[in-house]
Amino acid sequence: MMLPLGLSIAPALTAVLVLGPFEPSPTPTTSEPTPPATPAATVSIVPPSVGAGAPVTVSAVCDGGTAKAVAKSDAFAGSGAFNGAAKLTVKTSAQAKPGKYAVDLLCDGTAVSASTSLLITQTTPTPTPTNPTPTSPVPNPTPSGPPQTGGGSASASGPFLFGGVVLIGAGAVAGTLALRRRRENGV
């Protein structure tokens, strides 16, 4: 049996009106996850200020690693090659004048990738040998002033005095209770 044309289109037309115009859904695009950003080249000095001739620790991070990285500064006695290490110790020049010096990190060995500063505070004094003259002890020294018995740190005061009083009181209470118990029990 055939239905009139109007009745057979009715369910399809109702679906179109209810669902709205038919548009194909967009094809989902797959994107590769973005790799984490690699840190930019950095250089740091510990301690940030020293006297001339003192050692400092230089820490570096380069995009491609520190295999070719070099630290250079007019404050250093020479330049320091990292050779793949993240840190190196460099001695500052004993002739460096007090002031602020740039410390450059050359990740590829030639171009400055990062820089920081180092403060040379003063020239490290060179120890001079001294010849002390021997002194003989004074025979029978004469005391002057009041007796030197210490600063009183051994005397009981403050929390120690309070703690001692509490302990003595607790012992007295315990002794009184023990005596009372003995008397009540007839011993």
SEGURO-800369 format. One record per residue (C-alpha): residue in one letter; x negated, y, z negated. Coordinates in nm, 3 decimals, padded with zeros to 5 digits. Layout:
SEGURO-800369
  res     east    north       up
    a        X        Y        Z
...
***
This chain:
SEGURO-800369
  res     east    north       up
    m   00.000   00.000   00.000
    m  -00.132   00.335   00.095
    l  -00.102   00.637  -00.120
    p  -00.034   00.972   00.021
    l  -00.351   01.167   00.085
    g  -00.278   01.424  -00.188
    l  -00.254   01.159  -00.458
    s  -00.582   00.990  -00.371
    i  -00.780   01.315  -00.384
    a  -00.629   01.428  -00.713
    p  -00.861   01.231  -00.945
    a  -01.173   01.346  -00.755
    l  -01.055   01.705  -00.751
    t  -00.981   01.692  -01.124
    a  -01.332   01.561  -01.192
    v  -01.487   01.842  -00.988
    l  -01.282   02.106  -01.167
    v  -01.360   01.966  -01.511
    l  -01.727   01.902  -01.454
    g  -01.798   02.213  -01.253
    p  -01.985   02.242  -00.929
    f  -02.221   01.958  -00.855
    e  -02.581   02.064  -00.856
    p  -02.857   01.814  -00.856
    s  -03.053   01.822  -01.178
    p  -03.400   01.960  -01.144
    t  -03.672   01.702  -01.123
    p  -03.868   01.706  -01.445
    t  -04.225   01.812  -01.391
    t  -04.495   01.632  -01.576
    s  -04.779   01.847  -01.687
    e  -05.102   01.725  -01.826
    p  -05.156   01.827  -02.187
    t  -05.397   02.115  -02.205
    p  -05.725   02.015  -02.358
    p  -05.810   02.187  -02.684
    a  -06.002   02.505  -02.630
    t  -06.371   02.461  -02.684
    p  -06.514   02.708  -02.929
    a  -06.698   03.001  -02.785
    a  -07.068   03.018  -02.854
    t  -07.142   03.135  -03.207
    v  -07.453   03.196  -03.414
    s  -07.488   03.265  -03.786
    i  -07.776   03.332  -04.028
    v  -07.802   03.218  -04.391
    p  -07.894   03.420  -04.591
    p  -07.795   03.729  -04.394
    s  -08.064   03.943  -04.559
    v  -08.415   03.845  -04.666
    g  -08.757   03.991  -04.728
    a  -09.016   03.980  -04.450
    g  -09.189   03.642  -04.426
    a  -08.897   03.450  -04.578
    p  -08.728   03.155  -04.404
    v  -08.367   03.168  -04.277
    t  -08.132   02.897  -04.150
    v  -07.980   02.964  -03.807
    s  -07.660   02.773  -03.716
    a  -07.534   02.760  -03.357
    v  -07.239   02.631  -03.154
    c  -07.263   02.626  -02.772
    d  -06.997   02.519  -02.522
    g  -07.224   02.255  -02.367
    g  -07.408   02.160  -02.688
    t  -07.736   02.291  -02.828
    a  -07.977   02.079  -02.622
    k  -08.119   02.388  -02.446
    a  -08.021   02.646  -02.711
    v  -08.281   02.891  -02.842
    a  -08.259   03.155  -03.115
    k  -08.462   03.472  -03.059
    s  -08.515   03.785  -03.267
    d  -08.783   04.049  -03.320
    a  -08.755   03.959  -03.689
    f  -08.873   03.600  -03.630
    a  -09.235   03.489  -03.628
    g  -09.143   03.301  -03.305
    s  -08.834   03.166  -03.134
    g  -08.651   02.857  -03.249
    a  -08.535   02.578  -03.021
    f  -08.236   02.379  -03.146
    n  -08.310   02.064  -02.937
    g  -07.954   01.937  -02.987
    a  -07.937   02.014  -03.361
    a  -07.670   02.246  -03.500
    k  -07.909   02.417  -03.747
    l  -08.272   02.511  -03.765
    t  -08.495   02.694  -04.011
    v  -08.702   02.984  -03.881
    k  -08.953   03.196  -04.072
    t  -08.921   03.570  -04.044
    s  -09.230   03.769  -03.948
    a  -09.441   03.889  -04.241
    q  -09.500   04.211  -04.043
    a  -09.128   04.284  -03.989
    k  -09.034   04.630  -04.111
    p  -08.724   04.669  -04.328
    g  -08.413   04.715  -04.112
    k  -08.140   04.541  -03.914
    y  -08.250   04.301  -03.637
    a  -08.043   04.137  -03.363
    v  -08.053   03.757  -03.352
    d  -07.958   03.626  -03.008
    l  -07.842   03.274  -02.918
    l  -07.934   03.162  -02.568
    c  -07.727   02.846  -02.509
    d  -07.878   02.775  -02.168
    g  -08.221   02.902  -02.274
    t  -08.202   03.221  -02.066
    a  -07.877   03.422  -02.107
    v  -07.751   03.563  -02.437
    s  -07.441   03.362  -02.535
    a  -07.383   03.506  -02.883
    s  -07.558   03.731  -03.129
    t  -07.553   03.832  -03.493
    s  -07.775   04.043  -03.714
    l  -08.033   03.986  -03.984
    l  -08.130   04.243  -04.244
    i  -08.494   04.254  -04.352
    t  -08.480   04.418  -04.692
    q  -08.847   04.467  -04.778
    t  -09.183   04.318  -04.722
    t  -09.244   04.015  -04.937
    p  -09.534   04.111  -05.166
    t  -09.842   03.898  -05.137
    p  -09.929   03.758  -05.479
    t  -10.256   03.895  -05.603
    p  -10.466   03.677  -05.829
    t  -10.509   03.819  -06.174
    n  -10.776   03.734  -06.422
    p  -10.612   03.767  -06.760
    t  -10.846   03.863  -07.038
    p  -10.824   03.615  -07.318
    t  -10.682   03.754  -07.636
    s  -10.758   03.615  -07.973
    p  -10.477   03.568  -08.221
    v  -10.453   03.829  -08.493
    p  -10.561   03.673  -08.824
    n  -10.297   03.698  -09.097
    p  -10.049   03.926  -08.924
    t  -09.868   04.168  -09.151
    p  -09.489   04.138  -09.124
    s  -09.299   04.456  -09.051
    g  -08.926   04.514  -09.078
    p  -08.659   04.279  -09.209
    p  -08.705   03.903  -09.190
    q  -08.640   03.765  -08.841
    t  -08.394   03.486  -08.917
    g  -08.215   03.467  -08.584
    g  -07.907   03.621  -08.439
    g  -07.664   03.447  -08.668
    s  -07.558   03.198  -08.404
    a  -07.598   02.913  -08.651
    s  -07.359   03.068  -08.903
    a  -07.005   02.936  -08.915
    s  -06.767   03.192  -08.771
    g  -06.480   03.217  -08.532
    p  -06.324   02.891  -08.414
    f  -06.575   02.673  -08.601
    l  -06.489   02.834  -08.935
    f  -06.117   02.799  -08.865
    g  -06.161   02.436  -08.755
    g  -06.355   02.355  -09.073
    v  -06.087   02.508  -09.294
    v  -05.816   02.312  -09.110
    l  -06.008   01.986  -09.153
    i  -06.063   02.048  -09.527
    g  -05.692   02.129  -09.570
    a  -05.588   01.816  -09.379
    g  -05.818   01.605  -09.599
    a  -05.670   01.756  -09.915
    v  -05.314   01.684  -09.799
    a  -05.406   01.326  -09.706
    g  -05.575   01.273  -10.044
    t  -05.276   01.412  -10.233
    l  -05.036   01.186  -10.044
    a  -05.256   00.882  -10.110
    l  -05.271   00.955  -10.485
    r  -04.895   01.008  -10.502
    r  -04.835   00.675  -10.324
    r  -05.067   00.493  -10.569
    r  -04.882   00.642  -10.867
    e  -04.542   00.550  -10.724
    n  -04.655   00.193  -10.662
    g  -04.796   00.171  -11.015
    v  -05.150   00.096  -10.918
***
